[in-house]
Structures are given as C-alpha cells and as structure tokens.
Amino acid sequence: MKKLSILLVLFFWCATAFASSVTKVVVGSGNWTEPLSSEKGARVNVSIIDVTGPMTITLQRKFSGETGWRDVDTWDVTGSSPDYEYITKPEAENGVFYRIGCDTGDYTSGNCTVRLGGGRK
C-alpha cells in the first residue's frame, strides 16, 4: 500500500510539473494557477474568460532558482469585458515558470476563469 501511495504522489507531481496547461477560477485575491514551465523557444498562451466582476488579472513569471515572482502583464477586467487572449514572446531560455491570477488588493467582486497553455516547443 505504501508503494502505491508513493507512485500516486509521483504521478500527480509529474502531471503538474510537466502540464501543458493550467486553469483556475479566480474568486478572490491571492488566487493563482499552478506554475506552468516553459521551454526555450516556446510561447505561453493566456486566456481570461467568463468575467463576472471587476478585478485586475496579472501574468507573472520567475526563473529557475529565483524565489519571487515578477509581473509580466496585467489586465483590468469587468463583467462587461470581452474575453482576452494573449501570447507571450518566445522564451529565451529553459527554466522559466509562469502563473496567472489575482494579486492581493486587486480583487473587487465576481469571478473569472484564467488559463495558461503551451510552454512546450
């Protein structure tokens, strides 16, 4: 039973670590997707859909070995906002991680769905 538990943990870690997309329903400040890794030369697709209230959505990245996240871009969205689609520039190196969500203090009300995809060449 212990071996099965270890195998399941490894499987789910690998599935998250090497995912080709991550999605999150943002319902408040501090809601972020799991990190998505990006390979050299790959682009990351950003989607913000089904917005029901005002908030600021932020795309962040960090490089391998860094502890903090850096803002790449932000979108002020409202319930009447159209869906957003954005594609990053090709990555210049391996070991870059992206996440998207709503930072502390940037949430007012409602929710939206955010998605990052790609990251693989």
Backbone torsions as a table, in degrees:
resi	resn	phi	psi	omega
1	MET	NA	-38.4	-179.9
2	LYS	-63.5	-39.9	179.6
3	LYS	-64.7	-40.7	178.4
4	LEU	-62.8	-41.7	178.4
5	SER	-62.3	-42.5	179.0
6	ILE	-64.5	-42.5	178.8
7	LEU	-62.8	-41.2	178.7
8	LEU	-64.9	-42.0	177.8
9	VAL	-61.7	-46.1	178.1
10	LEU	-61.7	-41.5	179.3
11	PHE	-60.9	-48.1	-177.9
12	PHE	-69.8	-33.2	175.9
13	TRP	-65.1	-45.7	179.7
14	CYS	-64.2	-40.6	-179.9
15	ALA	-62.1	-37.2	178.3
16	THR	-76.8	-43.5	-175.4
17	ALA	-65.4	-31.2	-176.6
18	PHE	-116.5	25.6	180.0
19	ALA	-64.5	148.6	176.6
20	SER	-98.5	-3.2	173.2
21	SER	-159.6	152.8	175.4
22	VAL	-138.0	142.6	-177.4
23	THR	-133.7	147.4	178.8
24	LYS	-149.5	138.6	169.3
25	VAL	-91.4	117.0	-177.8
26	VAL	-85.6	121.9	-178.8
27	VAL	-127.4	13.4	179.4
28	GLY	172.6	176.6	177.6
29	SER	-65.6	146.9	177.6
30	GLY	78.8	12.6	176.5
31	ASN	-91.3	117.7	-177.7
32	TRP	-131.3	151.3	170.3
33	THR	-69.8	165.0	168.2
34	GLU	-65.7	152.5	178.8
35	PRO	-63.4	143.1	175.8
36	LEU	-114.7	123.0	-179.7
37	SER	-83.1	149.5	-178.8
38	SER	-126.5	136.8	178.2
39	GLU	-89.2	159.4	176.1
40	LYS	-56.9	130.8	178.3
41	GLY	87.3	-7.6	-178.0
42	ALA	-91.2	157.4	175.4
43	ARG	-111.4	156.5	176.0
44	VAL	-115.5	129.0	178.1
45	ASN	-92.1	134.9	-179.9
46	VAL	-116.6	131.8	175.2
47	SER	-129.4	136.3	173.8
48	ILE	-128.0	114.4	-173.9
49	ILE	-134.9	167.9	174.2
50	ASP	53.8	47.7	-178.9
51	VAL	-77.8	129.5	178.8
52	THR	-119.0	-2.5	-179.8
53	GLY	-159.0	167.1	-177.9
54	PRO	-75.9	135.2	176.3
55	MET	-168.9	167.4	173.8
56	THR	-110.3	125.3	178.3
57	ILE	-100.6	134.9	-175.9
58	THR	-123.0	132.8	171.1
59	LEU	-95.7	127.7	179.8
60	GLN	-125.6	158.1	174.0
61	ARG	-143.3	158.8	172.1
62	LYS	-145.5	152.1	179.8
63	PHE	-94.9	154.2	178.9
64	SER	-53.0	131.3	-179.9
65	GLY	94.1	-15.6	177.1
66	GLU	-85.5	152.3	178.7
67	THR	-101.2	-26.8	-176.7
68	GLY	-101.9	155.8	177.0
69	TRP	-95.6	146.0	177.8
70	ARG	-118.2	138.3	178.1
71	ASP	-69.5	135.4	175.9
72	VAL	-104.0	-45.1	-178.8
73	ASP	-159.0	157.9	176.6
74	THR	-134.4	153.5	176.5
75	TRP	-133.6	124.5	172.5
76	ASP	-87.9	115.1	-175.6
77	VAL	-118.4	151.8	176.5
78	THR	-134.2	176.4	178.8
79	GLY	-61.6	-22.7	179.9
80	SER	-99.4	6.3	-179.2
81	SER	-71.0	144.7	172.6
82	PRO	-72.1	166.2	173.8
83	ASP	-66.4	145.8	-179.1
84	TYR	-109.6	139.7	173.0
85	GLU	-131.1	135.1	-175.7
86	TYR	-147.0	143.1	177.8
87	ILE	-126.8	127.3	-180.0
88	THR	-72.7	165.4	172.6
89	LYS	-68.7	158.0	176.5
90	PRO	-59.6	137.6	-177.7
91	GLU	-71.2	139.1	-176.5
92	ALA	-87.0	-12.1	-177.6
93	GLU	-154.1	166.7	173.9
94	ASN	-81.6	166.4	174.7
95	GLY	79.2	29.8	177.4
96	VAL	-108.2	133.6	-178.8
97	PHE	-119.0	140.1	178.2
98	TYR	-119.6	151.9	169.6
99	ARG	-148.3	159.4	179.2
100	ILE	-139.0	145.2	179.9
101	GLY	173.4	-158.0	-177.0
102	CYS	-116.7	117.2	-176.7
103	ASP	-75.2	164.1	178.5
104	THR	-57.5	128.6	179.4
105	GLY	88.0	-4.1	-176.9
106	ASP	-101.4	4.8	-178.0
107	TYR	-105.5	136.2	175.5
108	THR	-112.8	-59.2	178.9
109	SER	-166.0	172.8	176.9
110	GLY	79.0	-158.6	178.1
111	ASN	-156.1	172.0	173.2
112	CYS	-158.7	163.6	177.6
113	THR	-106.8	129.5	177.3
114	VAL	-118.2	146.9	-178.4
115	ARG	-144.0	137.4	169.5
116	LEU	-116.3	135.5	179.4
117	GLY	-137.7	162.5	178.6
118	GLY	93.8	-135.8	-178.7
119	GLY	83.5	-8.6	179.3
120	ARG	-113.9	143.0	-178.2
121	LYS	-92.5	NA	NA
